[in-house]
Amino acid sequence: MNTSQLQSDKLNIINWITEIQDSSIVEKIKVIMSSERRSYNLTDEQQEILDSQIGLDSSLYVDADKLVTDIKAKYDL
């Protein structure tokens, strides 16, 4: 989506919101807005996995772009 289309869509949404009379819809919009700002919490298991990766030899990692290219080549995609 280009910038001008994005701006137009946002203005249309703002105009639409100003016309809403149903408080339940307003409450749903507020939930959406708050969910955009919340941080995501990891489970203990997820945090342990991430923590275990700290300090590993970076030469063991495979570049994501290279991996995608290799898979596409392997499977003729």
N, CA, C and O atoms as a GROMACS GRO file, in nm:
protein
  308
    1MET      N    1   0.084  -0.117   0.000
    1MET     CA    2   0.000   0.000   0.000
    1MET      C    3   0.089   0.123   0.000
    1MET      O    4   0.181   0.136   0.081
    2ASN      N    5   0.060   0.213  -0.090
    2ASN     CA    6   0.143   0.333  -0.097
    2ASN      C    7   0.102   0.434   0.011
    2ASN      O    8  -0.002   0.419   0.074
    3THR      N    9   0.184   0.533   0.030
    3THR     CA   10   0.167   0.629   0.138
    3THR      C   11   0.036   0.706   0.126
    3THR      O   12  -0.034   0.726   0.225
    4SER      N   13   0.002   0.750   0.007
    4SER     CA   14  -0.121   0.829  -0.008
    4SER      C   15  -0.244   0.742   0.016
    4SER      O   16  -0.343   0.790   0.072
    5GLN      N   17  -0.239   0.617  -0.024
    5GLN     CA   18  -0.352   0.527   0.003
    5GLN      C   19  -0.365   0.500   0.152
    5GLN      O   20  -0.476   0.496   0.206
    6LEU      N   21  -0.253   0.483   0.218
    6LEU     CA   22  -0.252   0.462   0.363
    6LEU      C   23  -0.314   0.581   0.434
    6LEU      O   24  -0.398   0.564   0.522
    7GLN      N   25  -0.273   0.701   0.396
    7GLN     CA   26  -0.327   0.822   0.458
    7GLN      C   27  -0.476   0.835   0.432
    7GLN      O   28  -0.552   0.872   0.522
    8SER      N   29  -0.518   0.804   0.313
    8SER     CA   30  -0.661   0.809   0.278
    8SER      C   31  -0.740   0.709   0.360
    8SER      O   32  -0.847   0.741   0.412
    9ASP      N   33  -0.689   0.589   0.373
    9ASP     CA   34  -0.755   0.485   0.453
    9ASP      C   35  -0.767   0.527   0.599
    9ASP      O   36  -0.870   0.507   0.662
   10LYS      N   37  -0.660   0.585   0.652
   10LYS     CA   38  -0.663   0.628   0.792
   10LYS      C   39  -0.767   0.738   0.814
   10LYS      O   40  -0.839   0.737   0.913
   11LEU      N   41  -0.775   0.831   0.721
   11LEU     CA   42  -0.874   0.938   0.733
   11LEU      C   43  -1.016   0.882   0.724
   11LEU      O   44  -1.106   0.926   0.795
   12ASN      N   45  -1.036   0.784   0.635
   12ASN     CA   46  -1.167   0.721   0.625
   12ASN      C   47  -1.204   0.649   0.754
   12ASN      O   48  -1.320   0.653   0.796
   13ILE      N   49  -1.108   0.584   0.815
   13ILE     CA   50  -1.132   0.516   0.942
   13ILE      C   51  -1.166   0.616   1.051
   13ILE      O   52  -1.258   0.594   1.130
   14ILE      N   53  -1.093   0.725   1.055
   14ILE     CA   54  -1.121   0.830   1.155
   14ILE      C   55  -1.262   0.883   1.137
   14ILE      O   56  -1.336   0.897   1.235
   15ASN      N   57  -1.300   0.911   1.013
   15ASN     CA   58  -1.435   0.960   0.987
   15ASN      C   59  -1.540   0.858   1.028
   15ASN      O   60  -1.643   0.894   1.086
   16TRP      N   61  -1.515   0.734   0.999
   16TRP     CA   62  -1.607   0.627   1.035
   16TRP      C   63  -1.621   0.618   1.187
   16TRP      O   64  -1.732   0.604   1.239
   17ILE      N   65  -1.509   0.626   1.258
   17ILE     CA   66  -1.512   0.617   1.404
   17ILE      C   67  -1.592   0.731   1.464
   17ILE      O   68  -1.666   0.711   1.561
   18THR      N   69  -1.580   0.849   1.409
   18THR     CA   70  -1.653   0.964   1.465
   18THR      C   71  -1.804   0.947   1.452
   18THR      O   72  -1.880   1.012   1.524
   19GLU      N   73  -1.848   0.863   1.362
   19GLU     CA   74  -1.992   0.842   1.341
   19GLU      C   75  -2.048   0.726   1.425
   19GLU      O   76  -2.169   0.707   1.428
   20ILE      N   77  -1.965   0.652   1.491
   20ILE     CA   78  -2.010   0.535   1.568
   20ILE      C   79  -2.095   0.580   1.686
   20ILE      O   80  -2.056   0.669   1.761
   21GLN      N   81  -2.210   0.517   1.700
   21GLN     CA   82  -2.299   0.546   1.812
   21GLN      C   83  -2.306   0.428   1.910
   21GLN      O   84  -2.351   0.444   2.023
   22ASP      N   85  -2.262   0.312   1.867
   22ASP     CA   86  -2.270   0.191   1.948
   22ASP      C   87  -2.148   0.183   2.041
   22ASP      O   88  -2.034   0.169   1.994
   23SER      N   89  -2.172   0.192   2.171
   23SER     CA   90  -2.061   0.192   2.266
   23SER      C   91  -1.985   0.059   2.266
   23SER      O   92  -1.866   0.057   2.300
   24SER      N   93  -2.050  -0.050   2.231
   24SER     CA   94  -1.979  -0.179   2.229
   24SER      C   95  -1.873  -0.181   2.119
   24SER      O   96  -1.768  -0.243   2.135
   25ILE      N   97  -1.899  -0.115   2.008
   25ILE     CA   98  -1.800  -0.105   1.901
   25ILE      C   99  -1.683  -0.019   1.946
   25ILE      O  100  -1.567  -0.051   1.919
   26VAL      N  101  -1.714   0.089   2.015
   26VAL     CA  102  -1.607   0.175   2.068
   26VAL      C  103  -1.519   0.096   2.164
   26VAL      O  104  -1.397   0.108   2.161
   27GLU      N  105  -1.580   0.015   2.249
   27GLU     CA  106  -1.504  -0.067   2.343
   27GLU      C  107  -1.415  -0.167   2.268
   27GLU      O  108  -1.301  -0.191   2.308
   28LYS      N  109  -1.465  -0.225   2.161
   28LYS     CA  110  -1.385  -0.318   2.081
   28LYS      C  111  -1.266  -0.248   2.017
   28LYS      O  112  -1.156  -0.304   2.010
   29ILE      N  113  -1.289  -0.127   1.970
   29ILE     CA  114  -1.179  -0.049   1.912
   29ILE      C  115  -1.074  -0.019   2.018
   29ILE      O  116  -0.954  -0.025   1.991
   30LYS      N  117  -1.118   0.013   2.138
   30LYS     CA  118  -1.025   0.040   2.247
   30LYS      C  119  -0.940  -0.084   2.280
   30LYS      O  120  -0.821  -0.073   2.310
   31VAL      N  121  -1.003  -0.202   2.273
   31VAL     CA  122  -0.928  -0.326   2.296
   31VAL      C  123  -0.823  -0.344   2.189
   31VAL      O  124  -0.709  -0.381   2.218
   32ILE      N  125  -0.859  -0.319   2.065
   32ILE     CA  126  -0.763  -0.330   1.955
   32ILE      C  127  -0.648  -0.232   1.976
   32ILE      O  128  -0.531  -0.267   1.957
   33MET      N  129  -0.681  -0.111   2.015
   33MET     CA  130  -0.578  -0.011   2.037
   33MET      C  131  -0.483  -0.052   2.149
   33MET      O  132  -0.362  -0.035   2.136
   34SER      N  133  -0.536  -0.105   2.256
   34SER     CA  134  -0.449  -0.144   2.368
   34SER      C  135  -0.366  -0.266   2.333
   34SER      O  136  -0.255  -0.281   2.383
   35SER      N  137  -0.418  -0.354   2.249
   35SER     CA  138  -0.342  -0.473   2.212
   35SER      C  139  -0.223  -0.438   2.123
   35SER      O  140  -0.124  -0.510   2.121
   36GLU      N  141  -0.232  -0.329   2.050
   36GLU     CA  142  -0.122  -0.284   1.965
   36GLU      C  143  -0.003  -0.237   2.048
   36GLU      O  144   0.111  -0.244   2.002
   37ARG      N  145  -0.030  -0.190   2.168
   37ARG     CA  146   0.075  -0.131   2.250
   37ARG      C  147   0.134  -0.227   2.352
   37ARG      O  148   0.239  -0.199   2.410
   38ARG      N  149   0.068  -0.338   2.375
   38ARG     CA  150   0.115  -0.426   2.482
   38ARG      C  151   0.243  -0.496   2.441
   38ARG      O  152   0.269  -0.521   2.323
   39SER      N  153   0.320  -0.527   2.539
   39SER     CA  154   0.440  -0.604   2.513
   39SER      C  155   0.406  -0.751   2.527
   39SER      O  156   0.311  -0.787   2.596
   40TYR      N  157   0.481  -0.832   2.464
   40TYR     CA  158   0.456  -0.975   2.469
   40TYR      C  159   0.547  -1.038   2.571
   40TYR      O  160   0.667  -1.011   2.575
   41ASN      N  161   0.489  -1.122   2.654
   41ASN     CA  162   0.565  -1.190   2.757
   41ASN      C  163   0.594  -1.332   2.712
   41ASN      O  164   0.508  -1.402   2.659
   42LEU      N  165   0.716  -1.372   2.732
   42LEU     CA  166   0.757  -1.508   2.698
   42LEU      C  167   0.724  -1.601   2.814
   42LEU      O  168   0.724  -1.561   2.930
   43THR      N  169   0.697  -1.726   2.779
   43THR     CA  170   0.684  -1.825   2.884
   43THR      C  171   0.824  -1.852   2.940
   43THR      O  172   0.924  -1.814   2.879
   44ASP      N  173   0.830  -1.915   3.056
   44ASP     CA  174   0.961  -1.949   3.113
   44ASP      C  175   1.041  -2.035   3.017
   44ASP      O  176   1.162  -2.018   3.003
   45GLU      N  177   0.973  -2.128   2.951
   45GLU     CA  178   1.041  -2.217   2.857
   45GLU      C  179   1.098  -2.139   2.739
   45GLU      O  180   1.212  -2.163   2.698
   46GLN      N  181   1.020  -2.046   2.684
   46GLN     CA  182   1.068  -1.965   2.573
   46GLN      C  183   1.188  -1.880   2.615
   46GLN      O  184   1.284  -1.866   2.540
   47GLN      N  185   1.181  -1.822   2.736
   47GLN     CA  186   1.290  -1.740   2.785
   47GLN      C  187   1.416  -1.824   2.803
   47GLN      O  188   1.526  -1.778   2.772
   48GLU      N  189   1.401  -1.946   2.853
   48GLU     CA  190   1.515  -2.035   2.872
   48GLU      C  191   1.580  -2.069   2.737
   48GLU      O  192   1.703  -2.074   2.726
   49ILE      N  193   1.498  -2.091   2.636
   49ILE     CA  194   1.551  -2.120   2.502
   49ILE      C  195   1.632  -2.001   2.452
   49ILE      O  196   1.743  -2.018   2.401
   50LEU      N  197   1.576  -1.881   2.465
   50LEU     CA  198   1.649  -1.762   2.421
   50LEU      C  199   1.777  -1.743   2.500
   50LEU      O  200   1.882  -1.713   2.444
   51ASP      N  201   1.768  -1.761   2.630
   51ASP     CA  202   1.886  -1.744   2.715
   51ASP      C  203   1.995  -1.844   2.678
   51ASP      O  204   2.114  -1.812   2.685
   52SER      N  205   1.955  -1.963   2.638
   52SER     CA  206   2.054  -2.065   2.604
   52SER      C  207   2.128  -2.032   2.475
   52SER      O  208   2.236  -2.086   2.449
   53GLN      N  209   2.073  -1.943   2.395
   53GLN     CA  210   2.133  -1.905   2.267
   53GLN      C  211   2.238  -1.795   2.282
   53GLN      O  212   2.321  -1.775   2.193
   54ILE      N  213   2.234  -1.726   2.394
   54ILE     CA  214   2.329  -1.617   2.416
   54ILE      C  215   2.471  -1.673   2.425
   54ILE      O  216   2.497  -1.766   2.500
   55GLY      N  217   2.558  -1.615   2.349
   55GLY     CA  218   2.698  -1.655   2.356
   55GLY      C  219   2.736  -1.771   2.265
   55GLY      O  220   2.851  -1.816   2.265
   56LEU      N  221   2.640  -1.821   2.187
   56LEU     CA  222   2.674  -1.929   2.094
   56LEU      C  223   2.760  -1.875   1.980
   56LEU      O  224   2.756  -1.756   1.948
   57ASP      N  225   2.835  -1.962   1.921
   57ASP     CA  226   2.924  -1.926   1.811
   57ASP      C  227   2.841  -1.882   1.691
   57ASP      O  228   2.766  -1.962   1.636
   58SER      N  229   2.854  -1.757   1.650
   58SER     CA  230   2.773  -1.704   1.539
   58SER      C  231   2.805  -1.773   1.407
   58SER      O  232   2.725  -1.765   1.314
   59SER      N  233   2.919  -1.840   1.397
   59SER     CA  234   2.950  -1.912   1.273
   59SER      C  235   2.861  -2.034   1.255
   59SER      O  236   2.857  -2.092   1.147
   60LEU      N  237   2.788  -2.073   1.359
   60LEU     CA  238   2.696  -2.186   1.350
   60LEU      C  239   2.562  -2.146   1.289
   60LEU      O  240   2.483  -2.233   1.250
   61TYR      N  241   2.536  -2.017   1.281
   61TYR     CA  242   2.410  -1.969   1.228
   61TYR      C  243   2.411  -1.966   1.075
   61TYR      O  244   2.516  -1.947   1.013
   62VAL      N  245   2.294  -1.985   1.017
   62VAL     CA  246   2.278  -1.978   0.872
   62VAL      C  247   2.199  -1.852   0.841
   62VAL      O  248   2.096  -1.825   0.903
   63ASP      N  249   2.246  -1.775   0.745
   63ASP     CA  250   2.177  -1.654   0.702
   63ASP      C  251   2.039  -1.693   0.647
   63ASP      O  252   2.028  -1.783   0.564
   64ALA      N  253   1.934  -1.624   0.693
   64ALA     CA  254   1.797  -1.657   0.654
   64ALA      C  255   1.777  -1.646   0.503
   64ALA      O  256   1.712  -1.731   0.443
   65ASP      N  257   1.831  -1.542   0.441
   65ASP     CA  258   1.816  -1.525   0.296
   65ASP      C  259   1.883  -1.639   0.221
   65ASP      O  260   1.829  -1.688   0.122
   66LYS      N  261   2.000  -1.681   0.267
   66LYS     CA  262   2.070  -1.792   0.204
   66LYS      C  263   1.990  -1.921   0.220
   66LYS      O  264   1.983  -2.002   0.127
   67LEU      N  265   1.932  -1.940   0.336
   67LEU     CA  266   1.852  -2.059   0.361
   67LEU      C  267   1.732  -2.066   0.267
   67LEU      O  268   1.704  -2.171   0.210
   68VAL      N  269   1.663  -1.955   0.250
   68VAL     CA  270   1.548  -1.950   0.159
   68VAL      C  271   1.593  -1.979   0.017
   68VAL      O  272   1.528  -2.055  -0.055
   69THR      N  273   1.702  -1.918  -0.025
   69THR     CA  274   1.754  -1.941  -0.160
   69THR      C  275   1.789  -2.087  -0.180
   69THR      O  276   1.757  -2.144  -0.284
   70ASP      N  277   1.855  -2.148  -0.083
   70ASP     CA  278   1.893  -2.290  -0.092
   70ASP      C  279   1.771  -2.380  -0.100
   70ASP      O  280   1.769  -2.474  -0.179
   71ILE      N  281   1.670  -2.352  -0.021
   71ILE     CA  282   1.548  -2.434  -0.023
   71ILE      C  283   1.476  -2.421  -0.157
   71ILE      O  284   1.429  -2.520  -0.213
   72LYS      N  285   1.467  -2.298  -0.208
   72LYS     CA  286   1.402  -2.277  -0.337
   72LYS      C  287   1.476  -2.353  -0.447
   72LYS      O  288   1.414  -2.414  -0.534
   73ALA      N  289   1.607  -2.350  -0.442
   73ALA     CA  290   1.687  -2.420  -0.542
   73ALA      C  291   1.669  -2.570  -0.528
   73ALA      O  292   1.655  -2.640  -0.629
   74LYS      N  293   1.669  -2.620  -0.407
   74LYS     CA  294   1.659  -2.764  -0.382
   74LYS      C  295   1.525  -2.819  -0.432
   74LYS      O  296   1.521  -2.929  -0.488
   75TYR      N  297   1.418  -2.744  -0.412
   75TYR     CA  298   1.285  -2.792  -0.448
   75TYR      C  299   1.229  -2.726  -0.576
   75TYR      O  300   1.110  -2.736  -0.604
   76ASP      N  301   1.316  -2.660  -0.651
   76ASP     CA  302   1.278  -2.596  -0.777
   76ASP      C  303   1.156  -2.507  -0.760
   76ASP      O  304   1.059  -2.516  -0.836
   77LEU      N  305   1.161  -2.421  -0.661
   77LEU     CA  306   1.048  -2.330  -0.636
   77LEU      C  307   1.069  -2.196  -0.703
   77LEU      O  308   0.984  -2.108  -0.692
   0.00000   0.00000   0.00000
